[in-house]
Amino acid sequence: MSRFFYLGLFFLFPLISFSQKCELKVLGRVQEVDCLDPIPFANVYFKEAEIGAVCDEKGFFEIPPICQGSFHVAVSHIGCKTREFYITVRRDTTLLLKIEQFSQIMDELAIAATATEEPSTQSLIHLDAHEISQNSDKNMANMLDNLAGVSTIKNGNNIAKPVVNGLYGERLILLNNGVTQSGQQWGADHSPEIDPLAVGKITVIKGVSALAYQGSNLGSTILVSPPKIDSEPHLHGSARYFFESNGLGNGLNIRVQKHHQKFAWSMMGTAKKKGDSRAASYFLTNTGALEGDFALQAEYNHNASLKSKLFFSSFNAHYGVLRGAHIGNLADLEEALVKDVPFYTKDYFSYQINAPFQKVNHHLLKWETVLMINEDHKFDFTHAVQWDLRKEFDVRRAGRSLRPALSLNQTSNFTELKYKGYLSSDWEVSSGFQSNLTNNLNEPGTGILPLIPDYTSSKLGIFILVKKKQQQFNFELGGRYDYLDQRVATITRGIVKEIKRYHNNVSNIGLAGGARYIFSNGTNLSYNIGLASRNPGINELYSFGLHQGVSGIEEGDPDLLREDALKNTLSIGGKINSKILYEILYFDQAIENFIFLNPQNEFRTTIRGSFPVFKYTQTRARILGLDFTSAFLLTDRINISFKASYLKGTDIQNNIPLIYLPSNNLFLSFQKASSESW
């Protein structure tokens, strides 16, 4: 009898032991990843255990008793991006889970159940990974096209640049993973050398926060951030294939990632191929494109307070230029301007890319180290190296079409040291020092005088931002100083060629302030004012010759003055009946010495063909606009989004409209909400 008793006890002991381990308590809180506000009524679900809980109004939750083990934990909420964590439970555990809330109404995916309190006094516009994946066939600028106040300037099938509140090019700061993109950004035909499928989020930053970044600071800042590496020890990956009917475009994107205890990594690759685009009755010859991109992320946690990150990206593209855009003589050029069907079009499709075409290679290597002294003080050190190579090929005689007509090689070294801390519970201070050294050279052997001269530049900058946040009122102030030392070597255009050198030393100051007040009903009112300046770009000062991408001859002016701008922004936003969200933003920007490319009443014939002439000139300008965005939750799974932008630019000096501004637009969409927002 006793033998059977001990034998039964032997088999029951593991079950008794197991039941004791299934009494572990797991509780915690869900917060917003940036501003650390609690996320009320979020869902927390342990997949393997098939149990979960709903947070209370302060974001706290408690899971029913659970066993020891490792679990995939999904955290979701209406208006938030679902995030998955990998957690090991060995004892009673307290968790702090952070997820990302969508912007109030800028995202088309969902309407947030509660208003997001942005840390800035001016709303940020986000484009998240889901929206990016839904537009895999587009380039980065075209992805932003449907956001309020954002448009694009397009030059052909594959080339587009973002336009924010009427400003583009060097007046916008483009950040690739926190580093100012350094490349051949001049001209409307030079689109950003960034693969959007390697991006986790695109943010349009306006107002005071833009002073933290090195650039012109005359317009807004577009921050391109890579996706976060999930805290997941298993190897995970994804693959996307996309197809575009016009041009028979094909693309494949593959991403794999893994997170170890202290080390995490992620790799991504993209390949795209597109042929001639088709008009109603003919094909646009030589408008195809090839692209191959790669990105690598690595993170290492030395300890709880020290983390290092490595990021490498490589963008490589081959763009065809419409063959009919380059005309051999003046008579053909005049005919082309009124011709219904462009020259050199064909009635059949082809993937072939011949001259004229462009080849672009851009590589970025970034090293970042973050030191957390404590929760209130953080230092961030970054060093980045960029290499940009652009080659443009024309239709040339004697078999020289494969010899580049323009070959530019640019390297830059960027260094930054930033501090962020809290003087008290309500005061936040950010400051930093930045240095950027650039060397831009024309590769020999083109046989043509360069459009852009050789130059080196050294730019130093410091900034400080102060924010104070209270329950209903918060404000921020910012200041920035930049010093630029620039050395340029140009070639004179007379019969006798000489080298003429320029040495420029200039300083810029930027100041901005903003305030936001949140009323008891959730309506928020904000006002921002900013003073900024921008030095003329290298192309605006010294370009001279054929600019292939725009099929025109450009002439710079070394005597151009610095641009100075004053911008006022007023916005109001909120929600109605928890189903309708809206934001109305009005801006008014006056720019002294506004630089633009002025078309001349002249056509010029060269050995490369006949082209219109453009010259850089200056005027007094005023740009004002109104952006309206609203979203309506029709049902739990259907959103209606409406966006409208009105823009007006005036050449005050000559009392005529400004050229090169995007048109006013309306955008209405009905969309099924993502399952992440249910």
C-alpha positions as CSV (number, residue, x, y, z in Angstrom):
1,M,0.0,0.0,0.0
2,S,2.7,2.4,1.0
3,R,4.6,1.5,-2.2
4,F,1.7,2.6,-4.3
5,F,1.3,5.7,-2.3
6,Y,4.9,6.8,-2.9
7,L,4.7,5.8,-6.5
8,G,1.6,8.0,-7.0
9,L,3.3,10.9,-5.1
10,F,6.3,10.6,-7.4
11,F,4.1,11.1,-10.5
12,L,1.9,13.8,-8.9
13,F,4.9,15.9,-7.7
14,P,5.6,17.5,-11.1
15,L,2.0,18.5,-11.4
16,I,2.0,20.0,-7.9
17,S,5.3,21.8,-8.7
18,F,3.8,23.0,-12.0
19,S,0.7,24.3,-10.4
20,Q,2.8,26.3,-7.9
21,K,4.7,27.9,-10.8
22,C,1.4,29.0,-12.4
23,E,0.7,31.4,-9.6
24,L,3.1,34.1,-10.7
25,K,1.8,37.6,-10.8
26,V,2.5,39.9,-13.8
27,L,1.4,43.5,-13.7
28,G,2.6,46.7,-15.4
29,R,1.7,49.8,-17.3
30,V,1.4,50.8,-21.0
31,Q,2.8,54.2,-22.0
32,E,3.3,56.2,-25.2
33,V,6.9,55.7,-26.4
34,D,7.8,59.4,-26.9
35,C,5.9,61.6,-24.4
36,L,5.5,58.7,-21.8
37,D,1.8,59.5,-21.3
38,P,-0.3,56.5,-20.2
39,I,-2.4,54.6,-22.8
40,P,-5.8,53.9,-21.2
41,F,-7.7,50.7,-22.0
42,A,-4.9,49.1,-24.0
43,N,-5.1,45.4,-24.6
44,V,-2.2,43.2,-23.3
45,Y,-2.2,39.6,-24.6
46,F,0.2,36.7,-23.7
47,K,0.0,34.5,-26.9
48,E,1.4,31.2,-25.6
49,A,-0.6,31.3,-22.4
50,E,-3.7,32.6,-24.2
51,I,-4.6,35.0,-21.5
52,G,-4.6,38.8,-21.4
53,A,-5.9,41.9,-19.7
54,V,-7.2,45.4,-20.4
55,C,-5.5,48.5,-18.9
56,D,-7.4,50.8,-16.6
57,E,-7.9,54.6,-17.3
58,K,-4.3,55.2,-16.1
59,G,-2.7,52.5,-18.2
60,F,-2.2,49.9,-15.5
61,F,-2.9,46.2,-16.0
62,E,-2.6,42.9,-14.2
63,I,-2.5,39.5,-15.9
64,P,-4.2,36.5,-14.2
65,P,-1.8,34.1,-12.5
66,I,0.6,32.7,-15.0
67,C,3.2,29.9,-15.3
68,Q,7.0,30.3,-15.7
69,G,8.1,30.6,-19.3
70,S,8.8,32.8,-22.3
71,F,5.9,34.6,-24.0
72,H,5.2,36.8,-27.1
73,V,3.2,39.7,-25.6
74,A,1.1,41.8,-28.0
75,V,0.0,45.3,-26.9
76,S,-2.7,47.0,-29.0
77,H,-5.0,50.0,-28.8
78,I,-7.2,51.9,-31.1
79,G,-5.1,54.6,-32.8
80,C,-1.8,52.9,-31.9
81,K,0.6,50.7,-33.7
82,T,0.4,47.1,-32.3
83,R,3.7,46.2,-30.8
84,E,5.0,42.7,-29.8
85,F,7.4,42.0,-27.0
86,Y,9.2,38.8,-26.0
87,I,9.3,38.4,-22.3
88,T,10.6,35.7,-20.0
89,V,8.7,35.2,-16.6
90,R,10.5,33.4,-13.8
91,R,9.1,35.2,-10.8
92,D,6.5,37.9,-10.0
93,T,7.2,40.6,-12.6
94,T,6.4,44.2,-13.2
95,L,6.5,45.4,-16.8
96,L,6.7,48.9,-18.5
97,L,5.5,48.5,-22.1
98,K,5.8,51.4,-24.5
99,I,3.9,51.7,-27.8
100,E,3.5,54.4,-30.4
101,Q,0.4,56.5,-30.8
102,F,-0.5,57.7,-34.3
103,S,-0.8,61.4,-34.8
104,Q,-4.3,62.7,-34.2
105,I,-5.5,62.8,-37.7
106,M,-2.5,62.9,-39.9
107,D,-2.5,59.1,-40.2
108,E,-5.1,57.5,-42.5
109,L,-5.0,54.2,-40.5
110,A,-7.1,55.1,-37.5
111,I,-8.6,57.8,-35.3
112,A,-7.0,57.9,-31.9
113,A,-9.5,57.3,-29.1
114,T,-7.7,59.9,-27.1
115,A,-5.8,63.0,-28.2
116,T,-2.1,62.7,-28.5
117,E,-0.2,65.4,-26.6
118,E,2.8,66.2,-28.8
119,P,5.9,67.3,-27.0
120,S,6.2,70.2,-29.5
121,T,3.9,73.2,-29.7
122,Q,3.3,72.4,-33.4
123,S,1.9,69.1,-34.5
124,L,4.1,66.5,-36.1
125,I,3.0,64.7,-39.3
126,H,3.9,61.0,-39.3
127,L,4.0,58.3,-42.0
128,D,4.4,54.9,-40.4
129,A,5.7,51.6,-41.6
130,H,2.3,50.3,-42.5
131,E,1.5,53.2,-44.8
132,I,5.0,53.0,-46.3
133,S,4.5,49.3,-47.1
134,Q,1.1,50.1,-48.8
135,N,3.0,52.3,-51.2
136,S,6.0,50.1,-51.9
137,D,6.1,51.1,-55.6
138,K,6.6,54.8,-54.9
139,N,9.7,56.8,-54.0
140,M,10.0,58.6,-50.7
141,A,8.7,62.0,-51.9
142,N,5.6,60.5,-53.6
143,M,4.8,58.7,-50.4
144,L,4.4,62.0,-48.6
145,D,2.1,63.5,-51.3
146,N,-1.2,62.8,-49.5
147,L,-0.2,64.5,-46.3
148,A,-1.8,67.9,-45.6
149,G,0.6,70.7,-46.5
150,V,3.0,68.3,-48.3
151,S,3.3,68.0,-52.1
152,T,5.9,67.0,-54.6
153,I,7.7,68.5,-57.5
154,K,8.2,65.9,-60.2
155,N,10.7,65.8,-63.0
156,G,9.9,62.6,-65.0
157,N,8.7,59.2,-64.0
158,N,11.1,58.3,-61.3
159,I,12.3,61.6,-59.8
160,A,10.4,63.7,-57.2
161,K,11.2,66.0,-54.4
162,P,9.0,66.8,-51.4
163,V,7.5,70.3,-51.0
164,V,6.3,71.4,-47.5
165,N,4.3,74.7,-47.3
166,G,5.6,75.8,-50.7
167,L,9.4,75.2,-49.9
168,Y,11.6,72.4,-51.3
169,G,15.2,71.6,-52.1
170,E,17.8,73.3,-49.9
171,R,15.1,75.1,-47.9
172,L,14.1,71.8,-46.4
173,I,16.2,69.8,-44.0
174,L,16.3,66.1,-44.9
175,L,17.6,63.8,-42.2
176,N,18.5,60.2,-42.9
177,N,18.5,58.4,-39.5
178,G,19.2,61.7,-37.7
179,V,22.0,62.7,-40.1
180,T,21.6,65.6,-42.5
181,Q,21.5,64.1,-46.0
182,S,24.6,65.2,-47.8
183,G,24.6,64.7,-51.6
184,Q,23.8,66.4,-54.9
185,Q,20.5,67.9,-53.7
186,W,20.6,70.9,-56.0
187,G,18.0,71.0,-58.8
188,A,14.5,69.7,-59.2
189,D,15.7,66.5,-60.8
190,H,17.7,65.3,-57.9
191,S,15.4,63.2,-55.7
192,P,16.5,62.1,-52.2
193,E,18.9,59.2,-52.4
194,I,17.0,57.1,-49.8
195,D,15.2,53.8,-50.1
196,P,11.8,54.3,-48.3
197,L,11.4,50.6,-47.8
198,A,14.4,50.7,-45.4
199,V,12.4,53.3,-43.3
200,G,10.3,52.7,-40.3
201,K,8.8,56.1,-40.0
202,I,8.9,59.5,-41.8
203,T,8.2,62.6,-39.7
204,V,7.6,66.1,-40.9
205,I,8.8,68.5,-38.2
206,K,7.8,72.1,-38.1
207,G,8.4,75.0,-35.7
208,V,10.9,75.3,-32.9
209,S,12.1,71.6,-33.0
210,A,13.6,72.1,-36.5
211,L,16.3,74.2,-35.0
212,A,18.0,71.1,-33.5
213,Y,19.1,70.0,-37.0
214,Q,21.9,71.3,-39.2
215,G,20.6,72.7,-42.5
216,S,19.0,75.8,-43.8
217,N,16.2,75.9,-41.2
218,L,14.2,78.1,-43.6
219,G,11.5,75.5,-44.0
220,S,10.5,72.3,-42.3
221,T,12.5,69.1,-41.4
222,I,11.8,65.7,-42.8
223,L,13.1,63.0,-40.5
224,V,13.5,59.5,-42.0
225,S,14.0,56.9,-39.2
226,P,14.8,53.2,-39.7
227,P,12.5,50.6,-38.2
228,K,13.1,49.6,-34.6
229,I,14.5,46.1,-34.0
230,D,12.0,44.1,-32.0
231,S,13.0,42.6,-28.7
232,E,12.7,39.1,-30.1
233,P,15.4,36.4,-29.7
234,H,14.1,34.4,-32.6
235,L,15.1,35.0,-36.2
236,H,12.3,37.0,-37.8
237,G,11.9,38.2,-41.3
238,S,9.5,39.5,-44.0
239,A,9.4,39.7,-47.8
240,R,7.3,42.0,-50.0
241,Y,6.8,41.8,-53.7
242,F,5.1,44.7,-55.6
243,F,4.1,45.2,-59.2
244,E,3.2,48.3,-61.1
245,S,1.2,47.9,-64.4
246,N,2.4,51.1,-66.2
247,G,6.0,50.4,-66.9
248,L,5.7,46.8,-65.8
249,G,7.6,47.7,-62.6
250,N,8.6,44.9,-60.3
251,G,10.2,45.1,-56.9
252,L,11.2,42.8,-54.0
253,N,12.1,43.8,-50.4
254,I,13.5,41.4,-47.8
255,R,14.2,42.1,-44.2
256,V,15.5,39.8,-41.4
257,Q,16.3,40.6,-37.8
258,K,17.3,39.1,-34.5
259,H,17.6,40.3,-30.9
260,H,20.1,38.7,-28.5
261,Q,20.4,39.6,-24.8
262,K,22.8,42.5,-25.5
263,F,23.2,42.5,-29.3
264,A,20.6,43.1,-31.9
265,W,20.8,43.3,-35.7
266,S,18.7,43.8,-38.8
267,M,19.4,43.6,-42.5
268,M,17.3,44.8,-45.4
269,G,17.6,44.6,-49.2
270,T,15.5,46.1,-52.0
271,A,15.6,45.5,-55.8
272,K,13.4,47.4,-58.3
273,K,13.1,47.3,-62.1
274,K,10.8,49.4,-64.3
275,G,10.5,49.9,-68.0
276,D,9.1,52.5,-70.3
277,S,6.0,54.2,-69.1
278,R,3.0,54.3,-71.4
279,A,0.9,57.3,-72.5
280,A,-2.5,56.9,-74.1
281,S,-1.2,55.9,-77.5
282,Y,2.6,55.6,-77.2
283,F,5.5,54.7,-74.9
284,L,7.8,57.2,-73.3
285,T,11.1,55.9,-74.6
286,N,14.0,55.6,-72.2
287,T,12.0,56.2,-68.9
288,G,12.9,53.0,-67.2
289,A,14.8,52.6,-63.9
290,L,16.9,50.1,-62.0
291,E,17.5,50.2,-58.3
292,G,19.4,48.1,-55.7
293,D,19.6,49.1,-52.1
294,F,20.9,47.6,-48.8
295,A,20.7,48.6,-45.2
296,L,22.2,47.2,-42.0
297,Q,21.4,48.0,-38.4
298,A,23.2,46.8,-35.3
299,E,22.8,47.7,-31.6
300,Y,24.8,46.8,-28.6
301,N,23.8,47.4,-24.9
302,H,27.0,47.7,-22.9
303,N,25.0,48.1,-19.7
304,A,21.8,49.8,-18.6
305,S,23.1,53.3,-19.2
306,L,25.3,52.9,-22.3
307,K,24.2,51.8,-25.8
308,S,25.9,51.9,-29.2
309,K,24.3,51.8,-32.6
310,L,25.7,51.2,-36.1
311,F,23.8,52.0,-39.3
312,F,24.9,51.5,-42.9
313,S,22.8,52.2,-46.0
314,S,23.6,51.9,-49.7
315,F,21.4,53.4,-52.4
316,N,22.2,52.6,-56.0
317,A,20.0,53.8,-58.9
318,H,20.1,53.9,-62.7
319,Y,17.5,56.3,-64.2
320,G,16.6,56.8,-67.8
321,V,15.8,60.3,-69.1
322,L,13.1,60.8,-71.7
323,R,14.9,60.7,-75.0
324,G,12.7,63.4,-76.5
325,A,13.7,65.9,-73.8
326,H,17.1,66.5,-75.6
327,I,16.7,68.4,-78.9
328,G,19.5,68.8,-81.5
329,N,18.6,72.2,-83.0
330,L,16.5,75.3,-82.4
331,A,13.9,74.5,-85.1
332,D,13.2,71.0,-83.5
333,L,13.1,72.6,-80.0
334,E,10.4,75.1,-81.1
335,E,8.5,72.2,-82.7
336,A,8.8,70.1,-79.6
337,L,7.2,72.8,-77.5
338,V,3.9,72.5,-79.4
339,K,4.2,68.9,-80.6
340,D,1.4,66.5,-79.3
341,V,3.6,63.5,-79.3
342,P,7.3,63.9,-78.2
343,F,10.2,63.1,-80.4
344,Y,11.7,59.6,-80.2
345,T,8.6,57.9,-78.8
346,K,7.9,54.3,-79.8
347,D,4.9,52.1,-80.1
348,Y,6.4,49.1,-78.2
349,F,7.6,48.5,-74.6
350,S,11.2,48.1,-73.5
351,Y,13.2,47.8,-70.3
352,Q,16.3,49.1,-72.1
353,I,18.0,52.3,-70.7
354,N,20.1,54.2,-73.2
355,A,21.6,57.7,-73.2
356,P,20.6,60.1,-71.8
357,F,20.6,58.5,-68.3
358,Q,21.8,59.1,-64.7
359,K,23.6,56.8,-62.2
360,V,23.5,57.6,-58.5
361,N,25.2,55.9,-55.6
362,H,24.9,57.1,-52.0
363,H,26.4,55.4,-49.0
364,L,26.0,56.3,-45.3
365,L,27.8,54.9,-42.3
366,K,26.8,56.1,-38.9
367,W,28.0,55.3,-35.4
368,E,26.0,56.5,-32.4
369,T,26.6,56.1,-28.7
370,V,24.0,57.1,-26.1
371,L,25.0,57.6,-22.4
372,M,22.2,57.8,-19.9
373,I,23.5,59.4,-16.7
374,N,20.1,58.9,-15.2
375,E,16.5,59.3,-16.2
376,D,16.9,63.1,-16.3
377,H,20.2,63.5,-18.2
378,K,21.3,61.9,-21.5
379,F,24.3,62.5,-23.8
380,D,24.3,61.4,-27.5
381,F,27.4,61.2,-29.7
382,T,27.2,60.6,-33.4
383,H,29.7,60.4,-36.2
384,A,28.7,59.7,-39.8
385,V,30.4,59.5,-43.1
386,Q,28.6,59.9,-46.4
387,W,29.8,59.3,-50.0
388,D,27.7,60.4,-52.9
389,L,28.6,59.8,-56.6
390,R,26.4,61.1,-59.4
391,K,27.1,60.5,-63.1
392,E,25.0,61.9,-66.0
393,F,25.3,60.6,-69.5
394,D,24.2,62.5,-72.7
395,V,23.7,61.4,-76.3
396,R,27.2,62.1,-77.7
397,R,28.8,61.6,-81.0
398,A,31.6,59.2,-81.9
399,G,30.5,56.5,-79.5
400,R,31.1,58.7,-76.4
401,S,27.6,58.3,-75.0
402,L,28.9,55.9,-72.3
403,R,31.4,58.6,-71.2
404,P,29.8,60.7,-68.5
405,A,29.1,64.4,-69.3
406,L,29.0,65.1,-65.6
407,S,30.7,63.1,-62.8
408,L,30.5,64.4,-59.2
409,N,32.1,62.8,-56.2
410,Q,31.2,64.1,-52.8
411,T,32.3,63.0,-49.3
412,S,31.2,64.4,-46.0
413,N,32.0,63.9,-42.3
414,F,29.3,64.7,-39.8
415,T,30.0,64.9,-36.0
416,E,27.4,65.7,-33.3
417,L,27.3,65.9,-29.5
418,K,23.9,66.4,-28.0
419,Y,22.6,66.7,-24.4
420,K,19.0,66.4,-23.2
421,G,17.9,66.8,-19.6
422,Y,15.4,68.2,-17.2
423,L,16.2,71.1,-14.9
424,S,13.0,70.3,-13.0
425,S,9.9,68.2,-13.5
426,D,8.5,70.8,-16.0
427,W,11.6,72.1,-17.8
428,E,13.3,70.2,-20.6
429,V,16.6,71.4,-22.1
430,S,18.2,70.2,-25.3
431,S,21.5,71.5,-26.7
432,G,24.2,70.4,-29.0
433,F,27.2,71.0,-31.2
434,Q,27.5,69.9,-34.8
435,S,30.3,69.9,-37.4
436,N,30.0,68.9,-41.1
437,L,33.0,68.8,-43.5
438,T,32.2,68.4,-47.2
439,N,34.5,67.9,-50.2
440,N,32.8,68.0,-53.6
441,L,35.0,67.2,-56.7
442,N,34.4,66.8,-60.4
443,E,35.9,63.6,-61.7
444,P,38.2,64.3,-64.7
445,G,37.6,62.8,-68.2
446,T,34.2,64.1,-69.0
447,G,35.5,66.5,-71.8
448,I,32.9,69.1,-70.7
449,L,33.2,72.1,-68.4
450,P,31.5,71.1,-65.1
451,L,28.1,72.5,-64.3
452,I,28.9,72.6,-60.5
453,P,32.4,73.7,-59.5
454,D,34.8,71.9,-57.1
455,Y,34.3,73.1,-53.5
456,T,35.0,72.3,-49.9
457,S,33.0,73.6,-46.9
458,S,33.2,73.5,-43.2
459,K,30.1,74.1,-41.2
460,L,29.9,74.4,-37.4
461,G,26.6,74.9,-35.5
462,I,25.3,75.1,-32.0
463,F,21.7,75.1,-30.7
464,I,19.7,75.2,-27.5
465,L,16.0,74.4,-27.0
466,V,14.0,74.9,-23.9
467,K,10.5,73.5,-23.3
468,K,8.1,73.8,-20.4
469,K,5.1,71.6,-20.2
470,Q,2.2,72.0,-17.8
471,Q,-1.3,70.4,-17.6
472,Q,-3.0,72.8,-20.1
473,F,-0.2,75.1,-21.3
474,N,3.2,74.5,-22.7
475,F,5.7,76.6,-24.6
476,E,9.2,76.2,-26.2
477,L,12.0,78.5,-27.2
478,G,14.9,77.8,-29.4
479,G,18.0,79.4,-30.8
480,R,20.7,78.3,-33.3
481,Y,24.0,79.7,-34.7
482,D,25.8,78.4,-37.7
483,Y,29.2,79.3,-39.2
484,L,30.2,78.3,-42.7
485,D,33.6,78.5,-44.3
486,Q,33.5,77.7,-48.0
487,R,36.2,77.5,-50.7
488,V,35.2,77.3,-54.3
489,A,37.3,76.8,-57.5
490,T,35.4,77.8,-60.8
491,I,36.5,77.9,-64.4
492,T,35.8,81.1,-66.4
493,R,33.7,80.8,-69.5
494,G,35.7,83.2,-71.8
495,I,37.9,82.1,-74.7
496,V,40.9,81.9,-72.4
497,K,40.0,79.5,-69.5
498,E,41.2,80.5,-66.1
499,I,40.6,79.2,-62.6
500,K,38.8,81.7,-60.4
501,R,38.6,81.0,-56.6
502,Y,36.1,82.2,-54.0
503,H,36.4,82.1,-50.2
504,N,33.1,82.7,-48.4
505,N,32.7,83.1,-44.6
506,V,29.1,83.5,-43.5
507,S,27.1,83.2,-40.2
508,N,23.5,82.5,-39.7
509,I,21.2,82.9,-36.7
510,G,17.8,81.1,-36.2
511,L,15.3,82.0,-33.5
512,A,11.9,80.5,-32.8
513,G,9.2,80.3,-30.2
514,G,5.9,78.6,-29.7
515,A,3.1,78.1,-27.3
516,R,0.1,75.7,-27.1
517,Y,-3.0,75.8,-24.8
518,I,-5.3,72.9,-24.4
519,F,-8.9,73.8,-23.4
520,S,-11.0,71.7,-21.0
521,N,-12.9,70.2,-24.0
522,G,-9.7,68.9,-25.6
523,T,-9.5,71.7,-28.2
524,N,-5.9,72.9,-28.6
525,L,-4.7,76.3,-29.9
526,S,-1.0,76.9,-30.8
527,Y,1.1,79.7,-32.2
528,N,4.6,79.6,-33.5
529,I,6.9,82.3,-34.8
530,G,10.4,81.8,-36.3
531,L,13.2,83.9,-37.8
532,A,15.7,82.1,-40.0
533,S,18.2,82.6,-42.8
534,R,19.7,80.6,-45.6
535,N,22.9,81.1,-47.6
536,P,22.7,80.7,-51.4
537,G,23.6,77.2,-52.5
538,I,26.6,76.3,-54.7
539,N,24.4,75.8,-57.7
540,E,22.6,79.2,-57.2
541,L,26.0,81.0,-57.0
542,Y,28.2,79.3,-59.5
543,S,26.4,76.8,-61.8
544,F,27.0,77.4,-65.5
545,G,26.0,75.0,-68.3
546,L,23.6,72.3,-69.3
547,H,21.6,70.8,-66.5
548,Q,20.6,67.5,-68.0
549,G,17.7,66.5,-65.8
550,V,15.8,69.7,-66.6
551,S,17.0,69.9,-70.1
552,G,18.0,73.6,-69.7
553,I,21.0,75.8,-69.4
554,E,21.5,77.2,-65.9
555,E,23.5,80.3,-64.8
556,G,24.3,81.1,-61.2
557,D,25.1,84.6,-59.8
558,P,28.1,84.9,-57.3
559,D,26.6,88.2,-56.0
560,L,23.4,86.6,-54.6
561,L,22.6,87.7,-51.0
562,R,21.5,85.6,-48.0
563,E,17.8,84.8,-47.7
564,D,16.1,86.0,-44.5
565,A,12.6,84.7,-43.5
566,L,10.0,85.4,-40.9
567,K,7.3,82.8,-40.5
568,N,4.1,82.9,-38.3
569,T,2.0,79.8,-37.8
570,L,-1.4,79.5,-36.1
571,S,-3.3,76.3,-35.7
572,I,-6.4,74.9,-33.9
573,G,-7.4,71.3,-33.5
574,G,-9.4,68.9,-31.5
575,K,-12.2,66.3,-31.6
576,I,-16.0,66.4,-31.7
577,N,-18.0,63.6,-30.2
578,S,-15.0,61.3,-30.0
579,K,-15.6,60.4,-33.7
580,I,-14.5,63.5,-35.6
581,L,-10.9,64.9,-35.4
582,Y,-9.8,68.1,-37.1
583,E,-6.9,70.5,-37.4
584,I,-6.7,73.8,-39.2
585,L,-3.3,75.4,-39.7
586,Y,-2.6,78.9,-41.2
587,F,1.0,80.0,-42.0
588,D,2.4,83.3,-43.4
589,Q,6.1,83.5,-44.4
590,A,7.9,86.6,-45.7
591,I,11.2,85.9,-47.4
592,E,13.7,88.7,-48.2
593,N,16.1,88.0,-51.1
594,F,14.1,84.9,-52.1
595,I,16.2,83.0,-54.7
596,F,14.5,81.3,-57.6
597,L,15.4,79.9,-61.1
598,N,14.1,82.5,-63.5
599,P,13.3,81.4,-67.1
600,Q,14.8,83.7,-69.7
601,N,13.3,84.6,-73.0
602,E,16.2,82.9,-74.7
603,F,17.1,79.6,-76.3
604,R,20.8,78.7,-76.7
605,T,22.3,76.2,-79.2
606,T,25.4,74.3,-78.1
607,I,27.2,71.2,-79.5
608,R,25.0,69.2,-77.1
609,G,21.7,70.6,-78.6
610,S,19.4,73.6,-78.2
611,F,18.0,74.4,-74.7
612,P,16.1,77.1,-72.9
613,V,18.1,79.4,-70.5
614,F,17.5,79.9,-66.8
615,K,19.2,82.3,-64.4
616,Y,19.1,82.5,-60.6
617,T,17.8,85.8,-59.4
618,Q,16.3,87.3,-56.2
619,T,13.1,89.0,-55.1
620,R,11.0,89.8,-52.1
621,A,8.5,87.0,-51.6
622,R,5.5,86.1,-49.4
623,I,4.1,82.6,-49.1
624,L,0.9,82.0,-47.2
625,G,-1.4,79.0,-46.9
626,L,-4.1,77.1,-45.1
627,D,-4.0,73.3,-44.4
628,F,-7.2,71.6,-43.2
629,T,-7.3,68.0,-42.1
630,S,-10.2,66.0,-40.7
631,A,-11.1,62.4,-40.1
632,F,-14.4,60.7,-39.2
633,L,-14.8,57.3,-37.7
634,L,-17.8,56.1,-39.7
635,T,-17.9,52.7,-38.1
636,D,-15.5,50.7,-36.0
637,R,-13.7,49.6,-39.1
638,I,-14.2,52.4,-41.7
639,N,-12.5,55.8,-41.6
640,I,-13.2,58.8,-43.8
641,S,-10.3,61.2,-44.2
642,F,-10.5,64.7,-45.8
643,K,-7.5,66.9,-46.5
644,A,-7.2,70.3,-48.2
645,S,-4.3,72.6,-48.8
646,Y,-4.4,76.2,-50.1
647,L,-1.2,77.9,-51.1
648,K,-0.4,81.3,-52.5
649,G,3.0,82.8,-53.3
650,T,3.6,86.3,-54.4
651,D,6.6,88.1,-55.9
652,I,6.0,91.3,-53.9
653,Q,8.8,93.2,-55.7
654,N,7.2,92.7,-59.1
655,N,3.6,92.1,-58.0
656,I,3.3,88.8,-59.8
657,P,2.7,85.2,-58.6
658,L,5.7,83.1,-57.6
659,I,6.6,80.2,-60.0
660,Y,7.4,76.6,-59.0
661,L,4.7,76.4,-56.3
662,P,2.5,73.3,-56.1
663,S,-1.2,73.6,-56.9
664,N,-4.0,73.7,-54.3
665,N,-5.5,70.3,-53.7
666,L,-8.3,68.3,-52.1
667,F,-8.0,64.7,-50.9
668,L,-10.9,62.4,-49.8
669,S,-10.5,58.8,-48.9
670,F,-12.6,55.9,-47.5
671,Q,-10.5,53.4,-45.8
672,K,-10.9,50.2,-43.9
673,A,-9.1,50.5,-40.6
674,S,-6.1,48.3,-40.0
675,S,-6.6,45.3,-37.6
676,E,-4.0,47.0,-35.5
677,S,-6.5,49.7,-34.6
678,W,-9.5,47.5,-33.8
